[in-house]
Amino acid sequence: MADRRNHASASPYEPVFGYSRAVRIGERIIVGGTAPIEPDGSSTAGDAGVQAARCLTIIAEALAALGGSPADVVRTRMFITDPADADLVGRAHGAVFGDVRPAATMAVVAGLLRPEWKVEIEAEAIIETGK
């Protein structure tokens, strides 16, 4: 079996709920649902676009910690609580992945763990061999 590397972030839920922000096994990195959480554990203030940008920053940091980058991302999933926020979230996604163009899903959900969260994003990456 390939080596497994886990990466943690500032989410206060990771140690309590028993998960990692991201896991790398072999050439694959999976970044779990990433909410707009600041380094101190508080929620990112602002509209869905600002929150999405924070989620994407956390994702990029997790990828880098495990030897990847946004350019390696092949799939994203965006969960939003209000369909009116689709453009804001989509534009934040496009600012990071516009040249990469991963397969992507955006779904409207009834709610996220904290009521102030407007978006949560997942990503999957495949890393070039030897990276």
N, CA, C and O atoms as a printed pandas DataFrame, in Angstrom:
     atom_number atom_name residue_name chain_id  residue_number  x_coord  y_coord  z_coord
0              1         N          MET        A               1    0.842   -1.186    0.000
1              2        CA          MET        A               1    0.000    0.000    0.000
2              3         C          MET        A               1    0.884    1.245    0.000
3              4         O          MET        A               1    1.948    1.265    0.619
4              5         N          ALA        A               2    0.437    2.262   -0.690
5              6        CA          ALA        A               2    1.182    3.516   -0.769
6              7         C          ALA        A               2    1.196    4.219    0.586
7              8         O          ALA        A               2    0.309    4.025    1.417
8              9         N          ASP        A               3    2.225    5.041    0.784
9             10        CA          ASP        A               3    2.305    5.819    2.017
10            11         C          ASP        A               3    1.121    6.762    2.122
11            12         O          ASP        A               3    0.651    7.301    1.120
12            13         N          ARG        A               4    0.647    6.954    3.338
13            14        CA          ARG        A               4   -0.461    7.860    3.610
14            15         C          ARG        A               4    0.065    9.043    4.394
15            16         O          ARG        A               4    0.750    8.876    5.403
16            17         N          ARG        A               5   -0.260   10.254    3.922
17            18        CA          ARG        A               5    0.097   11.480    4.635
18            19         C          ARG        A               5   -1.175   12.277    4.877
19            20         O          ARG        A               5   -1.958   12.510    3.955
20            21         N          ASN        A               6   -1.376   12.693    6.125
21            22        CA          ASN        A               6   -2.529   13.507    6.490
22            23         C          ASN        A               6   -2.082   14.943    6.721
23            24         O          ASN        A               6   -0.941   15.198    7.107
24            25         N          HIS        A               7   -2.999   15.879    6.480
25            26        CA          HIS        A               7   -2.733   17.294    6.737
26            27         C          HIS        A               7   -3.910   17.864    7.514
27            28         O          HIS        A               7   -5.068   17.634    7.168
28            29         N          ALA        A               8   -3.598   18.613    8.572
29            30        CA          ALA        A               8   -4.623   19.258    9.398
30            31         C          ALA        A               8   -4.667   20.745    9.095
31            32         O          ALA        A               8   -3.687   21.328    8.632
32            33         N          SER        A               9   -5.822   21.352    9.362
33            34        CA          SER        A               9   -5.971   22.801    9.221
34            35         C          SER        A               9   -6.447   23.376   10.548
35            36         O          SER        A               9   -6.387   22.703   11.577
36            37         N          ALA        A              10   -6.918   24.608   10.527
37            38        CA          ALA        A              10   -7.354   25.280   11.755
38            39         C          ALA        A              10   -8.766   24.903   12.183
39            40         O          ALA        A              10   -9.263   25.423   13.182
40            41         N          SER        A              11   -9.411   24.026   11.462
41            42        CA          SER        A              11  -10.780   23.668   11.823
42            43         C          SER        A              11  -10.829   23.045   13.209
43            44         O          SER        A              11  -10.108   22.085   13.482
44            45         N          PRO        A              12  -11.672   23.581   14.087
45            46        CA          PRO        A              12  -11.787   22.997   15.423
46            47         C          PRO        A              12  -12.489   21.640   15.405
47            48         O          PRO        A              12  -12.486   20.928   16.410
48            49         N          TYR        A              13  -13.086   21.278   14.274
49            50        CA          TYR        A              13  -13.836   20.027   14.181
50            51         C          TYR        A              13  -12.960   18.815   13.862
51            52         O          TYR        A              13  -13.347   17.685   14.158
52            53         N          GLU        A              14  -11.792   19.033   13.267
53            54        CA          GLU        A              14  -10.955   17.909   12.835
54            55         C          GLU        A              14  -10.603   16.943   13.965
55            56         O          GLU        A              14  -10.845   15.744   13.823
56            57         N          PRO        A              15  -10.039   17.417   15.087
57            58        CA          PRO        A              15   -9.680   16.453   16.137
58            59         C          PRO        A              15  -10.895   15.849   16.838
59            60         O          PRO        A              15  -10.844   14.703   17.287
60            61         N          VAL        A              16  -11.970   16.597   16.935
61            62        CA          VAL        A              16  -13.163   16.122   17.633
62            63         C          VAL        A              16  -13.929   15.104   16.785
63            64         O          VAL        A              16  -14.387   14.079   17.292
64            65         N          PHE        A              17  -14.062   15.401   15.481
65            66        CA          PHE        A              17  -14.827   14.527   14.593
66            67         C          PHE        A              17  -13.971   13.442   13.955
67            68         O          PHE        A              17  -14.500   12.541   13.304
68            69         N          GLY        A              18  -12.635   13.519   14.136
69            70        CA          GLY        A              18  -11.751   12.469   13.652
70            71         C          GLY        A              18  -11.516   12.466   12.155
71            72         O          GLY        A              18  -11.648   11.424   11.513
72            73         N          TYR        A              19  -11.171   13.612   11.585
73            74        CA          TYR        A              19  -10.858   13.661   10.159
74            75         C          TYR        A              19   -9.689   14.600    9.907
75            76         O          TYR        A              19   -9.277   15.356   10.787
76            77         N          SER        A              20   -9.169   14.540    8.701
77            78        CA          SER        A              20   -8.083   15.415    8.266
78            79         C          SER        A              20   -8.598   16.352    7.189
79            80         O          SER        A              20   -9.530   16.018    6.456
80            81         N          ARG        A              21   -7.994   17.518    7.097
81            82        CA          ARG        A              21   -8.346   18.440    6.014
82            83         C          ARG        A              21   -8.086   17.792    4.672
83            84         O          ARG        A              21   -8.896   17.890    3.750
84            85         N          ALA        A              22   -6.928   17.117    4.571
85            86        CA          ALA        A              22   -6.566   16.469    3.317
86            87         C          ALA        A              22   -5.754   15.221    3.595
87            88         O          ALA        A              22   -5.088   15.109    4.625
88            89         N          VAL        A              23   -5.816   14.291    2.669
89            90        CA          VAL        A              23   -5.069   13.044    2.757
90            91         C          VAL        A              23   -4.426   12.793    1.400
91            92         O          VAL        A              23   -5.068   12.921    0.357
92            93         N          ARG        A              24   -3.136   12.430    1.435
93            94        CA          ARG        A              24   -2.455   12.021    0.209
94            95         C          ARG        A              24   -2.087   10.560    0.327
95            96         O          ARG        A              24   -1.469   10.133    1.302
96            97         N          ILE        A              25   -2.473    9.806   -0.674
97            98        CA          ILE        A              25   -2.069    8.413   -0.816
98            99         C          ILE        A              25   -1.562    8.272   -2.244
99           100         O          ILE        A              25   -2.313    8.452   -3.203
100          101         N          GLY        A              26   -0.297    7.952   -2.372
101          102        CA          GLY        A              26    0.293    7.847   -3.697
102          103         C          GLY        A              26    0.234    9.186   -4.418
103          104         O          GLY        A              26    0.674   10.209   -3.893
104          105         N          GLU        A              27   -0.305    9.163   -5.606
105          106        CA          GLU        A              27   -0.379   10.366   -6.439
106          107         C          GLU        A              27   -1.668   11.151   -6.240
107          108         O          GLU        A              27   -1.891   12.149   -6.926
108          109         N          ARG        A              28   -2.510   10.725   -5.329
109          110        CA          ARG        A              28   -3.828   11.332   -5.163
110          111         C          ARG        A              28   -3.924   12.104   -3.849
111          112         O          ARG        A              28   -3.515   11.617   -2.795
112          113         N          ILE        A              29   -4.470   13.313   -3.933
113          114        CA          ILE        A              29   -4.767   14.111   -2.737
114          115         C          ILE        A              29   -6.272   14.369   -2.725
115          116         O          ILE        A              29   -6.845   14.830   -3.712
116          117         N          ILE        A              30   -6.890   14.066   -1.606
117          118        CA          ILE        A              30   -8.311   14.348   -1.399
118          119         C          ILE        A              30   -8.398   15.430   -0.330
119          120         O          ILE        A              30   -7.874   15.264    0.771
120          121         N          VAL        A              31   -9.055   16.533   -0.653
121          122        CA          VAL        A              31   -9.281   17.602    0.322
122          123         C          VAL        A              31  -10.760   17.559    0.678
123          124         O          VAL        A              31  -11.624   17.749   -0.178
124          125         N          GLY        A              32  -11.040   17.306    1.954
125          126        CA          GLY        A              32  -12.412   17.188    2.417
126          127         C          GLY        A              32  -13.153   18.516    2.372
127          128         O          GLY        A              32  -12.576   19.560    2.072
128          129         N          GLY        A              33  -14.430   18.454    2.674
129          130        CA          GLY        A              33  -15.265   19.649    2.702
130          131         C          GLY        A              33  -14.589   20.754    3.498
131          132         O          GLY        A              33  -14.326   20.603    4.691
132          133         N          THR        A              34  -14.313   21.863    2.826
133          134        CA          THR        A              34  -13.550   22.954    3.419
134          135         C          THR        A              34  -14.447   24.164    3.585
135          136         O          THR        A              34  -14.924   24.744    2.610
136          137         N          ALA        A              35  -14.667   24.531    4.824
137          138        CA          ALA        A              35  -15.527   25.667    5.151
138          139         C          ALA        A              35  -14.671   26.924    5.343
139          140         O          ALA        A              35  -13.452   26.836    5.485
140          141         N          PRO        A              36  -15.319   28.088    5.345
141          142        CA          PRO        A              36  -14.594   29.349    5.516
142          143         C          PRO        A              36  -14.209   29.596    6.968
143          144         O          PRO        A              36  -14.907   30.300    7.698
144          145         N          ILE        A              37  -13.087   29.006    7.378
145          146        CA          ILE        A              37  -12.622   29.113    8.761
146          147         C          ILE        A              37  -11.297   29.861    8.782
147          148         O          ILE        A              37  -10.387   29.551    8.012
148          149         N          GLU        A              38  -11.195   30.827    9.651
149          150        CA          GLU        A              38   -9.978   31.618    9.813
150          151         C          GLU        A              38   -8.952   30.846   10.645
151          152         O          GLU        A              38   -9.312   29.883   11.323
152          153         N          PRO        A              39   -7.693   31.249   10.605
153          154        CA          PRO        A              39   -6.659   30.536   11.376
154          155         C          PRO        A              39   -6.954   30.422   12.873
155          156         O          PRO        A              39   -6.476   29.494   13.526
156          157         N          ASP        A              40   -7.740   31.361   13.425
157          158        CA          ASP        A              40   -8.076   31.288   14.850
158          159         C          ASP        A              40   -9.310   30.425   15.121
159          160         O          ASP        A              40   -9.758   30.324   16.263
160          161         N          GLY        A              41   -9.861   29.799   14.068
161          162        CA          GLY        A              41  -11.031   28.932   14.223
162          163         C          GLY        A              41  -12.357   29.628   14.045
163          164         O          GLY        A              41  -13.395   28.967   14.028
164          165         N          SER        A              42  -12.357   30.946   13.912
165          166        CA          SER        A              42  -13.608   31.672   13.704
166          167         C          SER        A              42  -14.040   31.556   12.243
167          168         O          SER        A              42  -13.253   31.169   11.379
168          169         N          SER        A              43  -15.288   31.894   11.985
169          170        CA          SER        A              43  -15.820   31.876   10.626
170          171         C          SER        A              43  -15.400   33.130    9.871
171          172         O          SER        A              43  -15.312   34.212   10.452
172          173         N          THR        A              44  -15.143   32.983    8.589
173          174        CA          THR        A              44  -14.821   34.118    7.725
174          175         C          THR        A              44  -16.066   34.971    7.543
175          176         O          THR        A              44  -17.121   34.465    7.161
176          177         N          ALA        A              45  -15.945   36.254    7.813
177          178        CA          ALA        A              45  -17.065   37.180    7.591
178          179         C          ALA        A              45  -17.120   37.544    6.112
179          180         O          ALA        A              45  -16.117   37.465    5.403
180          181         N          GLY        A              46  -18.296   37.939    5.663
181          182        CA          GLY        A              46  -18.422   38.405    4.289
182          183         C          GLY        A              46  -19.402   37.582    3.487
183          184         O          GLY        A              46  -20.011   36.632    3.978
184          185         N          ASP        A              47  -19.532   37.983    2.228
185          186        CA          ASP        A              47  -20.481   37.309    1.354
186          187         C          ASP        A              47  -19.927   35.963    0.885
187          188         O          ASP        A              47  -18.815   35.574    1.241
188          189         N          ALA        A              48  -20.721   35.267    0.085
189          190        CA          ALA        A              48  -20.338   33.929   -0.359
190          191         C          ALA        A              48  -19.059   33.940   -1.188
191          192         O          ALA        A              48  -18.300   32.971   -1.159
192          193         N          GLY        A              49  -18.809   35.007   -1.920
193          194        CA          GLY        A              49  -17.577   35.100   -2.701
194          195         C          GLY        A              49  -16.351   35.194   -1.816
195          196         O          GLY        A              49  -15.342   34.539   -2.076
196          197         N          VAL        A              50  -16.431   35.999   -0.780
197          198        CA          VAL        A              50  -15.328   36.131    0.185
198          199         C          VAL        A              50  -15.108   34.799    0.905
199          200         O          VAL        A              50  -13.972   34.361    1.089
200          201         N          GLN        A              51  -16.197   34.172    1.303
201          202        CA          GLN        A              51  -16.087   32.883    1.986
202          203         C          GLN        A              51  -15.510   31.814    1.063
203          204         O          GLN        A              51  -14.686   31.008    1.495
204          205         N          ALA        A              52  -15.929   31.796   -0.194
205          206        CA          ALA        A              52  -15.396   30.820   -1.147
206          207         C          ALA        A              52  -13.898   31.034   -1.348
207          208         O          ALA        A              52  -13.132   30.072   -1.415
208          209         N          ALA        A              53  -13.485   32.292   -1.443
209          210        CA          ALA        A              53  -12.056   32.582   -1.608
210          211         C          ALA        A              53  -11.266   32.042   -0.416
211          212         O          ALA        A              53  -10.168   31.513   -0.592
212          213         N          ARG        A              54  -11.811   32.169    0.789
213          214        CA          ARG        A              54  -11.135   31.624    1.977
214          215         C          ARG        A              54  -11.060   30.101    1.901
215          216         O          ARG        A              54  -10.016   29.518    2.192
216          217         N          CYS        A              55  -12.158   29.454    1.513
217          218        CA          CYS        A              55  -12.155   27.996    1.360
218          219         C          CYS        A              55  -11.067   27.574    0.377
219          220         O          CYS        A              55  -10.341   26.612    0.626
220          221         N          LEU        A              56  -10.955   28.286   -0.728
221          222        CA          LEU        A              56   -9.980   27.941   -1.760
222          223         C          LEU        A              56   -8.546   28.186   -1.294
223          224         O          LEU        A              56   -7.631   27.469   -1.699
224          225         N          THR        A              57   -8.347   29.189   -0.451
225          226        CA          THR        A              57   -7.015   29.415    0.136
226          227         C          THR        A              57   -6.628   28.247    1.033
227          228         O          THR        A              57   -5.495   27.768    0.980
228          229         N          ILE        A              58   -7.561   27.793    1.851
229          230        CA          ILE        A              58   -7.299   26.651    2.734
230          231         C          ILE        A              58   -6.987   25.405    1.903
231          232         O          ILE        A              58   -6.080   24.642    2.236
232          233         N          ILE        A              59   -7.736   25.206    0.832
233          234        CA          ILE        A              59   -7.505   24.065   -0.055
234          235         C          ILE        A              59   -6.107   24.148   -0.670
235          236         O          ILE        A              59   -5.378   23.156   -0.695
236          237         N          ALA        A              60   -5.736   25.322   -1.161
237          238        CA          ALA        A              60   -4.402   25.493   -1.773
238          239         C          ALA        A              60   -3.301   25.225   -0.756
239          240         O          ALA        A              60   -2.284   24.619   -1.091
240          241         N          GLU        A              61   -3.494   25.671    0.483
241          242        CA          GLU        A              61   -2.506   25.418    1.535
242          243         C          GLU        A              61   -2.377   23.922    1.823
243          244         O          GLU        A              61   -1.270   23.417    2.008
244          245         N          ALA        A              62   -3.504   23.221    1.862
245          246        CA          ALA        A              62   -3.483   21.778    2.110
246          247         C          ALA        A              62   -2.790   21.045    0.967
247          248         O          ALA        A              62   -1.985   20.143    1.199
248          249         N          LEU        A              63   -3.101   21.431   -0.254
249          250        CA          LEU        A              63   -2.447   20.814   -1.409
250          251         C          LEU        A              63   -0.938   21.021   -1.341
251          252         O          LEU        A              63   -0.169   20.082   -1.549
252          253         N          ALA        A              64   -0.514   22.248   -1.052
253          254        CA          ALA        A              64    0.922   22.559   -0.988
254          255         C          ALA        A              64    1.609   21.745    0.105
255          256         O          ALA        A              64    2.724   21.259   -0.086
256          257         N          ALA        A              65    0.948   21.599    1.239
257          258        CA          ALA        A              65    1.539   20.845    2.346
258          259         C          ALA        A              65    1.773   19.383    1.978
259          260         O          ALA        A              65    2.632   18.718    2.557
260          261         N          LEU        A              66    1.005   18.893    1.015
261          262        CA          LEU        A              66    1.115   17.496    0.609
262          263         C          LEU        A              66    1.789   17.342   -0.758
263          264         O          LEU        A              66    1.731   16.274   -1.367
264          265         N          GLY        A              67    2.429   18.417   -1.236
265          266        CA          GLY        A              67    3.196   18.329   -2.470
266          267         C          GLY        A              67    2.443   18.630   -3.744
267          268         O          GLY        A              67    2.913   18.303   -4.833
268          269         N          GLY        A              68    1.276   19.252   -3.625
269          270        CA          GLY        A              68    0.481   19.572   -4.802
270          271         C          GLY        A              68    0.216   21.055   -4.935
271          272         O          GLY        A              68    0.774   21.870   -4.200
272          273         N          SER        A              69   -0.638   21.393   -5.877
273          274        CA          SER        A              69   -1.036   22.782   -6.095
274          275         C          SER        A              69   -2.406   22.799   -6.762
275          276         O          SER        A              69   -2.887   21.753   -7.197
276          277         N          PRO        A              70   -3.042   23.961   -6.852
277          278        CA          PRO        A              70   -4.325   24.031   -7.567
278          279         C          PRO        A              70   -4.238   23.513   -9.007
279          280         O          PRO        A              70   -5.230   23.019   -9.543
280          281         N          ALA        A              71   -3.078   23.617   -9.630
281          282        CA          ALA        A              71   -2.914   23.133  -11.004
282          283         C          ALA        A              71   -3.093   21.619  -11.112
283          284         O          ALA        A              71   -3.339   21.104  -12.203
284          285         N          ASP        A              72   -2.972   20.902   -9.992
285          286        CA          ASP        A              72   -3.121   19.443   -9.978
286          287         C          ASP        A              72   -4.562   18.995   -9.750
287          288         O          ASP        A              72   -4.852   17.800   -9.823
288          289         N          VAL        A              73   -5.461   19.924   -9.477
289          290        CA          VAL        A              73   -6.837   19.574   -9.130
290          291         C          VAL        A              73   -7.599   19.097  -10.372
291          292         O          VAL        A              73   -7.575   19.731  -11.427
292          293         N          VAL        A              74   -8.273   17.957  -10.206
293          294        CA          VAL        A              74   -9.051   17.382  -11.297
294          295         C          VAL        A              74  -10.555   17.398  -11.022
295          296         O          VAL        A              74  -11.353   17.184  -11.935
296          297         N          ARG        A              75  -10.949   17.651   -9.763
297          298        CA          ARG        A              75  -12.371   17.643   -9.405
298          299         C          ARG        A              75  -12.613   18.544   -8.218
299          300         O          ARG        A              75  -11.848   18.538   -7.254
300          301         N          THR        A              76  -13.689   19.326   -8.293
301          302        CA          THR        A              76  -14.139   20.108   -7.143
302          303         C          THR        A              76  -15.635   19.912   -6.954
303          304         O          THR        A              76  -16.372   19.582   -7.884
304          305         N          ARG        A              77  -16.053   20.128   -5.713
305          306        CA          ARG        A              77  -17.479   20.120   -5.384
306          307         C          ARG        A              77  -17.734   21.343   -4.519
307          308         O          ARG        A              77  -17.060   21.550   -3.510
308          309         N          MET        A              78  -18.698   22.144   -4.912
309          310        CA          MET        A              78  -19.058   23.353   -4.173
310          311         C          MET        A              78  -20.479   23.184   -3.645
311          312         O          MET        A              78  -21.403   22.866   -4.393
312          313         N          PHE        A              79  -20.630   23.400   -2.352
313          314        CA          PHE        A              79  -21.945   23.311   -1.712
314          315         C          PHE        A              79  -22.322   24.714   -1.256
315          316         O          PHE        A              79  -21.595   25.334   -0.481
316          317         N          ILE        A              80  -23.446   25.211   -1.730
317          318        CA          ILE        A              80  -23.909   26.551   -1.365
318          319         C          ILE        A              80  -25.289   26.456   -0.742
319          320         O          ILE        A              80  -26.056   25.540   -1.036
320          321         N          THR        A              81  -25.597   27.416    0.126
321          322        CA          THR        A              81  -26.887   27.385    0.814
322          323         C          THR        A              81  -27.939   28.249    0.139
323          324         O          THR        A              81  -29.118   28.159    0.481
324          325         N          ASP        A              82  -27.541   29.080   -0.807
325          326        CA          ASP        A              82  -28.478   29.976   -1.497
326          327         C          ASP        A              82  -28.116   30.003   -2.981
327          328         O          ASP        A              82  -26.995   30.373   -3.330
328          329         N          PRO        A              83  -29.041   29.620   -3.859
329          330        CA          PRO        A              83  -28.721   29.622   -5.288
330          331         C          PRO        A              83  -28.335   31.008   -5.812
331          332         O          PRO        A              83  -27.663   31.112   -6.838
332          333         N          ALA        A              84  -28.746   32.051   -5.133
333          334        CA          ALA        A              84  -28.378   33.407   -5.540
334          335         C          ALA        A              84  -26.876   33.663   -5.398
335          336         O          ALA        A              84  -26.355   34.615   -5.978
336          337         N          ASP        A              85  -26.181   32.825   -4.634
337          338        CA          ASP        A              85  -24.742   32.972   -4.430
338          339         C          ASP        A              85  -23.905   32.240   -5.480
339          340         O          ASP        A              85  -22.677   32.305   -5.435
340          341         N          ALA        A              86  -24.535   31.556   -6.410
341          342        CA          ALA        A              86  -23.809   30.739   -7.386
342          343         C          ALA        A              86  -22.781   31.560   -8.167
343          344         O          ALA        A              86  -21.662   31.094   -8.382
344          345         N          ASP        A              87  -23.135   32.753   -8.588
345          346        CA          ASP        A              87  -22.200   33.555   -9.385
346          347         C          ASP        A              87  -20.979   33.966   -8.562
347          348         O          ASP        A              87  -19.849   33.887   -9.045
348          349         N          LEU        A              88  -21.202   34.401   -7.327
349          350        CA          LEU        A              88  -20.084   34.805   -6.467
350          351         C          LEU        A              88  -19.129   33.640   -6.213
351          352         O          LEU        A              88  -17.911   33.796   -6.304
352          353         N          VAL        A              89  -19.677   32.493   -5.899
353          354        CA          VAL        A              89  -18.858   31.317   -5.625
354          355         C          VAL        A              89  -18.181   30.842   -6.907
355          356         O          VAL        A              89  -17.001   30.491   -6.899
356          357         N          GLY        A              90  -18.927   30.834   -8.001
357          358        CA          GLY        A              90  -18.360   30.425   -9.275
358          359         C          GLY        A              90  -17.207   31.311   -9.714
359          360         O          GLY        A              90  -16.216   30.820  -10.253
360          361         N          ARG        A              91  -17.329   32.614   -9.487
361          362        CA          ARG        A              91  -16.246   33.536   -9.854
362          363         C          ARG        A              91  -15.002   33.311   -8.989
363          364         O          ARG        A              91  -13.880   33.376   -9.490
364          365         N          ALA        A              92  -15.197   33.047   -7.698
365          366        CA          ALA        A              92  -14.055   32.749   -6.827
366          367         C          ALA        A              92  -13.368   31.461   -7.299
367          368         O          ALA        A              92  -12.140   31.385   -7.341
368          369         N          HIS        A              93  -14.161   30.467   -7.647
369          370        CA          HIS        A              93  -13.637   29.207   -8.170
370          371         C          HIS        A              93  -12.871   29.462   -9.470
371          372         O          HIS        A              93  -11.775   28.937   -9.663
372          373         N          GLY        A              94  -13.441   30.254  -10.341
373          374        CA          GLY        A              94  -12.802   30.557  -11.614
374          375         C          GLY        A              94  -11.494   31.319  -11.464
375          376         O          GLY        A              94  -10.581   31.153  -12.272
376          377         N          ALA        A              95  -11.398   32.154  -10.435
377          378        CA          ALA        A              95  -10.164   32.909  -10.192
378          379         C          ALA        A              95   -9.001   31.972   -9.867
379          380         O          ALA        A              95   -7.849   32.279  -10.173
380          381         N          VAL        A              96   -9.303   30.838   -9.251
381          382        CA          VAL        A              96   -8.261   29.867   -8.890
382          383         C          VAL        A              96   -8.087   28.805   -9.977
383          384         O          VAL        A              96   -6.964   28.407  -10.288
384          385         N          PHE        A              97   -9.188   28.354  -10.546
385          386        CA          PHE        A              97   -9.159   27.204  -11.442
386          387         C          PHE        A              97   -9.497   27.522  -12.899
387          388         O          PHE        A              97   -9.706   26.602  -13.690
388          389         N          GLY        A              98   -9.554   28.792  -13.267
389          390        CA          GLY        A              98   -9.935   29.166  -14.626
390          391         C          GLY        A              98   -9.076   28.539  -15.705
391          392         O          GLY        A              98   -9.589   28.174  -16.763
392          393         N          ASP        A              99   -7.791   28.407  -15.465
393          394        CA          ASP        A              99   -6.895   27.793  -16.449
394          395         C          ASP        A              99   -6.832   26.278  -16.293
395          396         O          ASP        A              99   -6.508   25.572  -17.248
396          397         N          VAL        A             100   -7.140   25.772  -15.100
397          398        CA          VAL        A             100   -7.063   24.343  -14.814
398          399         C          VAL        A             100   -8.318   23.633  -15.309
399          400         O          VAL        A             100   -8.248   22.558  -15.905
400          401         N          ARG        A             101   -9.460   24.251  -15.052
401          402        CA          ARG        A             101  -10.777   23.762  -15.466
402          403         C          ARG        A             101  -11.055   22.319  -15.040
403          404         O          ARG        A             101  -11.305   21.456  -15.882
404          405         N          PRO        A             102  -11.012   22.058  -13.708
405          406        CA          PRO        A             102  -11.323   20.710  -13.231
406          407         C          PRO        A             102  -12.800   20.387  -13.452
407          408         O          PRO        A             102  -13.617   21.288  -13.642
408          409         N          ALA        A             103  -13.130   19.119  -13.428
409          410        CA          ALA        A             103  -14.531   18.727  -13.391
410          411         C          ALA        A             103  -15.103   19.312  -12.103
411          412         O          ALA        A             103  -14.457   19.240  -11.057
412          413         N          ALA        A             104  -16.289   19.883  -12.160
413          414        CA          ALA        A             104  -16.815   20.583  -10.978
414          415         C          ALA        A             104  -18.318   20.365  -10.836
415          416         O          ALA        A             104  -19.049   20.199  -11.812
416          417         N          THR        A             105  -18.738   20.373   -9.592
417          418        CA          THR        A             105  -20.151   20.304   -9.251
418          419         C          THR        A             105  -20.450   21.426   -8.283
419          420         O          THR        A             105  -19.666   21.689   -7.371
420          421         N          MET        A             106  -21.594   22.101   -8.477
421          422        CA          MET        A             106  -22.082   23.066   -7.497
422          423         C          MET        A             106  -23.499   22.633   -7.137
423          424         O          MET        A             106  -24.358   22.497   -8.008
424          425         N          ALA        A             107  -23.730   22.420   -5.854
425          426        CA          ALA        A             107  -25.035   21.968   -5.397
426          427         C          ALA        A             107  -25.556   22.891   -4.311
427          428         O          ALA        A             107  -24.797   23.385   -3.477
428          429         N          VAL        A             108  -26.862   23.115   -4.334
429          430        CA          VAL        A             108  -27.515   23.894   -3.283
430          431         C          VAL        A             108  -27.961   22.911   -2.205
431          432         O          VAL        A             108  -28.626   21.915   -2.489
432          433         N          VAL        A             109  -27.580   23.210   -0.965
433          434        CA          VAL        A             109  -27.921   22.359    0.169
434          435         C          VAL        A             109  -28.766   23.153    1.166
435          436         O          VAL        A             109  -28.769   24.383    1.151
436          437         N          ALA        A             110  -29.466   22.448    2.011
437          438        CA          ALA        A             110  -30.344   23.100    2.983
438          439         C          ALA        A             110  -29.569   23.889    4.027
439          440         O          ALA        A             110  -30.075   24.883    4.549
440          441         N          GLY        A             111  -28.367   23.469    4.336
441          442        CA          GLY        A             111  -27.577   24.174    5.330
442          443         C          GLY        A             111  -26.228   23.515    5.502
443          444         O          GLY        A             111  -26.004   22.390    5.057
444          445         N          LEU        A             112  -25.331   24.235    6.156
445          446        CA          LEU        A             112  -24.000   23.735    6.485
446          447         C          LEU        A             112  -23.872   23.707    7.999
447          448         O          LEU        A             112  -24.792   24.130    8.700
448          449         N          LEU        A             113  -22.762   23.222    8.513
449          450        CA          LEU        A             113  -22.618   23.004    9.952
450          451         C          LEU        A             113  -22.851   24.265   10.785
451          452         O          LEU        A             113  -23.521   24.216   11.816
452          453         N          ARG        A             114  -22.302   25.385   10.341
453          454        CA          ARG        A             114  -22.552   26.657   11.029
454          455         C          ARG        A             114  -23.476   27.512   10.162
455          456         O          ARG        A             114  -23.281   27.592    8.949
456          457         N          PRO        A             115  -24.467   28.142   10.760
457          458        CA          PRO        A             115  -25.438   28.901    9.959
458          459         C          PRO        A             115  -24.839   30.080    9.192
459          460         O          PRO        A             115  -25.410   30.512    8.191
460          461         N          GLU        A             116  -23.698   30.608    9.644
461          462        CA          GLU        A             116  -23.081   31.738    8.947
462          463         C          GLU        A             116  -22.293   31.306    7.707
463          464         O          GLU        A             116  -21.913   32.146    6.892
464          465         N          TRP        A             117  -22.052   30.024    7.564
465          466        CA          TRP        A             117  -21.339   29.541    6.380
466          467         C          TRP        A             117  -22.281   29.527    5.191
467          468         O          TRP        A             117  -23.392   29.004    5.272
468          469         N          LYS        A             118  -21.833   30.102    4.094
469          470        CA          LYS        A             118  -22.615   30.147    2.867
470          471         C          LYS        A             118  -22.102   29.150    1.829
471          472         O          LYS        A             118  -22.783   28.869    0.842
472          473         N          VAL        A             119  -20.898   28.615    2.054
473          474        CA          VAL        A             119  -20.268   27.728    1.075
474          475         C          VAL        A             119  -19.286   26.776    1.761
475          476         O          VAL        A             119  -18.692   27.098    2.790
476          477         N          GLU        A             120  -19.137   25.612    1.167
477          478        CA          GLU        A             120  -18.122   24.642    1.564
478          479         C          GLU        A             120  -17.643   23.987    0.271
479          480         O          GLU        A             120  -18.448   23.714   -0.620
480          481         N          ILE        A             121  -16.337   23.734    0.162
481          482        CA          ILE        A             121  -15.759   23.238   -1.091
482          483         C          ILE        A             121  -14.850   22.042   -0.831
483          484         O          ILE        A             121  -14.100   22.024    0.145
484          485         N          GLU        A             122  -14.921   21.044   -1.709
485          486        CA          GLU        A             122  -14.041   19.876   -1.694
486          487         C          GLU        A             122  -13.178   19.902   -2.949
487          488         O          GLU        A             122  -13.550   20.531   -3.939
488          489         N          ALA        A             123  -12.034   19.230   -2.921
489          490        CA          ALA        A             123  -11.188   19.127   -4.109
490          491         C          ALA        A             123  -10.455   17.795   -4.122
491          492         O          ALA        A             123  -10.167   17.211   -3.077
492          493         N          GLU        A             124  -10.166   17.334   -5.318
493          494        CA          GLU        A             124   -9.356   16.134   -5.521
494          495         C          GLU        A             124   -8.269   16.467   -6.523
495          496         O          GLU        A             124   -8.523   17.127   -7.530
496          497         N          ALA        A             125   -7.062   16.012   -6.248
497          498        CA          ALA        A             125   -5.934   16.279   -7.129
498          499         C          ALA        A             125   -5.171   15.001   -7.428
499          500         O          ALA        A             125   -5.140   14.071   -6.621
500          501         N          ILE        A             126   -4.560   14.973   -8.594
501          502        CA          ILE        A             126   -3.658   13.896   -8.959
502          503         C          ILE        A             126   -2.311   14.540   -9.243
503          504         O          ILE        A             126   -2.195   15.437  -10.078
504          505         N          ILE        A             127   -1.294   14.061   -8.531
505          506        CA          ILE        A             127    0.029   14.646   -8.598
506          507         C          ILE        A             127    0.888   13.872   -9.581
507          508         O          ILE        A             127    0.829   12.644   -9.648
508          509         N          GLU        A             128    1.668   14.592  -10.324
509          510        CA          GLU        A             128    2.620   13.972  -11.250
510          511         C          GLU        A             128    3.553   13.034  -10.493
511          512         O          GLU        A             128    3.981   13.358   -9.385
512          513         N          THR        A             129    3.869   11.909  -11.053
513          514        CA          THR        A             129    4.779   10.967  -10.423
514          515         C          THR        A             129    6.109   11.634  -10.104
515          516         O          THR        A             129    6.660   12.369  -10.923
516          517         N          GLY        A             130    6.616   11.371   -8.905
517          518        CA          GLY        A             130    7.908   11.915   -8.492
518          519         C          GLY        A             130    7.840   13.280   -7.856
519          520         O          GLY        A             130    8.872   13.813   -7.448
520          521         N          LYS        A             131    6.663   13.866   -7.755
521          522        CA          LYS        A             131    6.524   15.189   -7.156
522          523         C          LYS        A             131    6.447   15.106   -5.655
523          524         O          LYS        A             131    6.327   16.132   -4.985
